[in-house]
Amino acid sequence: MALPNLRRIFSSSRTDDQERAVSRQAFFRCLSFIASCAVIALLSSPKRRGAIGL
């Protein structure tokens, strides 16, 4: 039994412009999450902590 493709179901209820807006929003949220993870990792590294005086 194949499950329905949820992305196709939800995208069929939106216009093309709305779908692009949702896709861009998801992309930038993912990008900001990855960037914040990188910043936290840099700030928490022992070498970096000594350089900034924490």
Contacts in CASP RR format, 6 or more apart in sequence:
PFRMAT RR
TARGET T0000
AUTHOR 0000-0000-0000
METHOD contacts of the structure
MODEL  1
MALPNLRRIFSSSRTDDQERAVSRQAFFRCLSFIASCAVIALLSSPKRRG
AIGL
11 19 0 8 1.000
14 22 0 8 1.000
42 48 0 8 1.000
43 49 0 8 1.000
43 52 0 8 1.000
END
